Amino acid sequence: MKIQMWREILDPYVLTVDELVVKFNHLIEEYRNMGAYSPIEQVHGRVKTISSILEKAQKKEIPLKDIEDKIEDIAGIRIICQFVEDIQKVVEIINKRTDMEIKSEKDYIKNMKSSGYRSYHLIIYYSVQTLEGTKKVQAEIQIRTLAMNFWATIEHSLQYKYKQNMPEHIKGRLSKAADAIIALDQEMSSVRGEIMDAQNSFKIKANMVADILNNIQNLYKVANKREVIKIQDEFFQIYETGDLEQLQRFHKELDIISEGYRAQSLR
């Protein structure tokens, strides 16, 4: 098969990965803009290389003419979550979408592989627009926690190094590491509420500070400079205390001041 033909085959998969990464990242932004917790922490995408496709086709005895039907993970998306509980939420989100059709699911969290591998896999159909018209392609979505992803990345590297013939002592150590990952995820789940509260407080404070600084910057254009410097100094004093209640009070008062100047400018 000519290189040019491979490019024509892979182009829709590149487009699929690009679009899916954008869509999942937009979901993260939507949650954050609403001030809500996002079950998705990170999104990554990749298209299998030609050599990887050929290697898989040879291993599974798939004719080249059948690779698009038989190889389901030419396009791959990896969704990383903070907590195990978030994984099912992400599956539910994907299930409800009309632009993605789930073909199959494999739960390697409840049914962990013998190697210790844990992840939730979805094979979806996704339609992209090309010069030739609409093309429906398959993509694999892997959903896992940060801890699961760390283990899987190391395991994948070792599998590549040993060409599927990993020494038993390495397998044993990976198995112990997998047990430690399970314990870590369980421990994180047990303090999930506290972690989410801390993260939420940080986001609230960050948004308030950004809004306050924006208001102060705008006041420099319309208010007395000495008055604005006084407001700015007060903000820095409150900020240094770390008192969220005082910061909220200052934020509200500054909003009233800013609104007054905006009203004057409209007269």
ABEGO torsion letter per residue (X at the ends): XBAAAAAAAAAAAAAAAAAAAAAAAAAAAAAAAAGBBBABABBBBBBBBAAAAAAAAAAAGBBAAAAAAABAAABBBBBBBABAAAAAAAAAAAAABAABBBABBBBAAABBBAAGBBBBBBBBBBBBBBAAEBBBBBBBBBBBBAAAAAAAAAAAAAAAAAGGBBBAAAAAAAAAAAAAAAAAAAAAAAAAAAAAAAAAAAAAAAAAAAAAAAAAAAAAAABBAAAAAAAAAAAAAAAAAGBAAAAAAAAAAAAAAAAAAAAAAAX
